[in-house]
C-alpha cells in the first residue's frame, strides 16, 4: 500500500512539474509573439492571422495573470489565518473548584 501511495505521489509531482513548464512556456511564447508583432497594423482584423494570434496571446497572458492574482491572494489569506491561529492562546472559560485550587476535604 505504501509503495502505491509513493508512486501516486511521484506521479502527481511529475504532472505538476509538466503543467508548470507548459504554463511558463506558454507565457514566454505569448510575450515573445506580442513583442515581435507589436508594430503590426492591418485593416482586415477579422481575417488576419497575425491579429488573431495577437488577441489569443493577450488572452493567455490575461488569464494566467488573473489566476496568479487569485492564487497569491489565497496564499496570503492562508498565511494570515495560520499566523493568527498561532498567536491565540487557549484558555478555558469554564471555572471549576479544581481550577481555582480550592481544597475539597473540608
PLY file of the C-alpha trace (Angstrom):
ply
format ascii 1.0
element vertex 106
property float x
property float y
property float z
element edge 105
property int vertex1
property int vertex2
end_header
0.00 0.00 0.00
2.83 2.40 0.86
4.52 1.69 -2.47
1.34 2.59 -4.36
0.95 5.85 -2.41
4.56 6.76 -3.19
4.09 6.08 -6.90
0.92 8.20 -6.99
2.69 10.99 -5.12
5.65 10.94 -7.50
3.26 10.87 -10.48
1.48 13.95 -9.10
4.81 15.73 -8.68
5.81 14.94 -12.27
2.39 16.05 -13.52
2.65 19.31 -11.58
6.14 19.91 -12.99
4.90 19.33 -16.56
1.98 21.72 -16.01
4.34 24.34 -14.59
6.75 24.06 -17.51
3.87 24.24 -20.01
2.47 27.34 -18.31
5.84 29.09 -18.23
6.44 28.17 -21.89
3.02 29.50 -22.89
3.59 32.82 -21.10
7.07 33.23 -22.57
5.86 32.31 -26.08
2.92 34.71 -25.83
5.15 37.51 -24.58
7.67 36.87 -27.34
4.97 36.85 -30.03
3.43 40.07 -28.71
6.78 41.84 -28.67
7.68 40.51 -32.12
4.42 41.74 -33.71
3.92 44.90 -31.62
4.16 47.14 -34.68
1.69 45.07 -36.74
-1.01 47.16 -38.40
-3.63 45.91 -40.80
-7.11 46.90 -41.91
-8.60 43.39 -42.04
-8.56 42.42 -38.37
-11.23 39.72 -38.84
-9.30 37.64 -41.35
-5.70 38.48 -40.40
-3.92 35.51 -38.77
-1.41 37.82 -37.05
-4.21 39.83 -35.42
-5.90 36.62 -34.32
-2.62 35.38 -32.83
-2.07 38.68 -31.01
-5.55 38.54 -29.48
-5.02 34.91 -28.37
-1.63 35.76 -26.80
-3.17 38.70 -24.95
-5.92 36.43 -23.62
-3.36 33.82 -22.50
-1.37 36.35 -20.51
-4.52 37.91 -19.08
-5.86 34.52 -17.96
-2.59 33.44 -16.36
-2.23 36.84 -14.69
-5.67 36.65 -13.11
-5.02 33.12 -11.91
-1.77 34.21 -10.30
-3.52 37.06 -8.53
-6.15 34.69 -7.12
-3.51 32.14 -6.10
-1.41 34.82 -4.40
-4.43 36.20 -2.56
-5.39 32.72 -1.32
-1.82 32.04 -0.20
-1.65 35.33 1.73
-5.05 34.66 3.31
-4.00 31.16 4.41
-0.73 32.54 5.80
-2.56 35.23 7.81
-5.03 32.69 9.19
-2.23 30.32 10.26
-0.27 33.13 11.91
-3.39 34.47 13.65
-4.23 30.99 14.93
-0.71 30.58 16.30
-0.92 33.85 18.21
-4.04 32.87 20.16
-3.68 31.03 23.43
-6.42 28.71 24.50
-7.85 29.48 27.91
-10.76 27.62 29.36
-13.65 29.86 30.31
-15.14 27.18 32.49
-14.25 27.77 36.14
-14.19 24.79 38.48
-13.16 24.29 42.06
-10.06 22.46 40.91
-9.05 25.27 38.56
-9.41 27.69 41.48
-7.30 25.32 43.66
-9.84 25.05 46.44
-9.40 22.15 48.81
-12.33 19.79 48.75
-11.67 17.95 52.03
-13.23 20.46 54.45
0 1
1 2
2 3
3 4
4 5
5 6
6 7
7 8
8 9
9 10
10 11
11 12
12 13
13 14
14 15
15 16
16 17
17 18
18 19
19 20
20 21
21 22
22 23
23 24
24 25
25 26
26 27
27 28
28 29
29 30
30 31
31 32
32 33
33 34
34 35
35 36
36 37
37 38
38 39
39 40
40 41
41 42
42 43
43 44
44 45
45 46
46 47
47 48
48 49
49 50
50 51
51 52
52 53
53 54
54 55
55 56
56 57
57 58
58 59
59 60
60 61
61 62
62 63
63 64
64 65
65 66
66 67
67 68
68 69
69 70
70 71
71 72
72 73
73 74
74 75
75 76
76 77
77 78
78 79
79 80
80 81
81 82
82 83
83 84
84 85
85 86
86 87
87 88
88 89
89 90
90 91
91 92
92 93
93 94
94 95
95 96
96 97
97 98
98 99
99 100
100 101
101 102
102 103
103 104
104 105
